[in-house]
Amino acid sequence: MSLLTIYRPNFCSECGAKIVRLRWYLWTSRKFCDPCTPKFRKEHWLQPVLVCAVFLLSGLLLGRTSRQEIRPLVINRPTASTAQGVNVSSDSGVKPVVSEDQVYMCGARTKKGTPCSRRVHGPTRCWQHKGMSAMRPQEKLLIKD
């Protein structure tokens, strides 16, 4: 007798009729004959479905509770006053001067033949087009908001 042999009863658990099947599948009932199977179909599938649902829900709950909070990315850029060496403290009452960098377009030629429209800080090229020349003059690359 091998390990892959599935239990095949000879008689139905409900009516006692002899069970004769030419082929046994995983989804065929092991306890009941063909006429009795529709009566117990709900009970036959209810337990495995409930077990799967419990495992799924417990896995979801466990995953949600063990998840760490994602902190937002904060990029601190130096302001004009800190770049010049002036220390501004919050208790001195002096508000720091925030200078907005001029925003340019990259302007380098793309594979399509049009100028790149990525925004960059200063008259430079984006990460993909470093070292390339712009298609337009520098004055036309300045973005005015």
C-alpha positions in Angstrom: 0.0 0.0 0.0 1.6 3.3 -1.1 1.4 6.7 0.6 -0.6 8.1 -2.3 -3.5 5.7 -1.9 -6.6 7.7 -0.9 -9.2 6.1 1.3 -12.0 4.7 -0.7 -15.0 3.4 1.3 -17.1 0.6 0.0 -20.5 1.7 1.4 -22.3 5.1 1.8 -22.4 6.6 5.3 -25.9 7.8 4.8 -27.9 5.1 3.0 -25.5 2.1 3.2 -25.6 1.6 -0.6 -22.5 0.1 -2.2 -20.2 2.8 -3.7 -18.9 1.9 -7.2 -16.8 4.6 -8.9 -14.6 4.0 -11.9 -12.5 7.1 -11.1 -11.9 8.8 -7.8 -11.0 12.5 -7.8 -10.0 14.9 -5.0 -13.4 16.6 -5.2 -15.5 13.4 -5.0 -17.1 12.6 -1.7 -15.4 9.9 0.3 -18.3 9.2 2.5 -21.4 9.3 0.4 -22.7 7.7 -2.8 -23.7 9.7 -5.8 -27.4 10.2 -4.9 -26.5 11.3 -1.3 -23.7 13.7 -2.3 -25.9 16.7 -3.2 -27.5 16.6 0.3 -24.2 17.0 2.0 -22.3 19.2 -0.4 -22.5 22.2 1.9 -21.1 20.3 4.8 -18.4 18.8 2.6 -17.0 22.2 1.6 -17.9 24.3 4.6 -15.1 23.2 6.9 -12.2 23.6 4.4 -13.5 27.0 3.3 -13.8 28.2 6.9 -10.3 27.0 7.7 -8.9 28.8 4.7 -10.8 32.0 5.6 -9.5 31.9 9.2 -5.9 31.5 8.0 -6.3 34.3 5.5 -7.8 36.7 8.0 -5.3 35.9 10.7 -2.5 36.4 8.2 -3.9 39.8 7.2 -4.4 40.9 10.8 -0.9 39.7 11.8 0.6 41.6 8.8 -1.3 44.8 9.6 -0.3 44.8 13.2 3.4 44.0 12.6 3.8 46.6 9.9 6.0 49.6 10.8 5.0 53.1 10.3 6.4 54.7 7.2 8.0 58.0 8.0 7.7 60.8 5.4 10.9 61.8 3.6 12.0 65.3 4.7 14.7 67.1 2.7 16.2 70.0 4.4 17.8 72.5 2.1 20.0 75.4 3.3 18.4 78.8 3.2 20.2 81.9 2.1 20.9 83.0 5.6 22.4 79.7 6.7 24.4 79.4 3.4 26.0 82.8 4.2 27.0 81.7 7.7 24.3 83.6 9.6 22.9 81.5 12.4 19.2 82.2 13.0 17.7 80.7 16.1 14.0 80.4 16.6 14.1 82.1 20.0 15.7 85.3 18.7 12.5 86.4 17.0 14.2 87.0 13.6 12.5 85.2 10.8 14.9 83.5 8.4 15.1 84.7 4.8 14.1 82.0 2.4 15.3 82.5 -1.1 13.7 80.5 -3.8 16.0 78.9 -6.3 15.3 79.7 -9.9 13.7 76.7 -11.6 14.8 75.8 -15.1 14.0 73.2 -17.6 16.7 70.7 -18.6 16.2 71.5 -22.3 18.6 68.8 -23.6 17.7 66.9 -26.8 15.8 63.6 -26.1 15.6 60.5 -28.3 12.3 61.8 -29.6 14.1 65.0 -30.7 12.2 67.4 -28.4 13.7 69.3 -25.5 13.6 67.5 -22.0 11.0 69.1 -19.8 12.4 68.0 -16.4 12.7 70.7 -13.8 16.2 71.4 -12.4 17.5 73.9 -9.9 19.8 76.2 -11.7 21.0 76.3 -15.3 22.1 72.6 -15.4 20.9 69.4 -17.0 18.9 66.6 -15.3 20.5 63.3 -14.2 19.8 61.7 -17.5 21.3 64.4 -19.7 24.3 65.5 -17.7 27.0 66.8 -20.0 24.7 67.5 -23.0 24.0 70.9 -24.4 20.6 72.5 -24.3 18.5 72.9 -27.5 17.2 76.4 -26.5 18.9 79.5 -25.1 19.2 79.8 -21.3 16.7 82.6 -21.1 14.0 80.4 -22.6 14.7 77.5 -20.2 13.8 79.6 -17.1 10.4 78.6 -15.7 8.4 81.5 -14.2 5.8 80.5 -11.7 
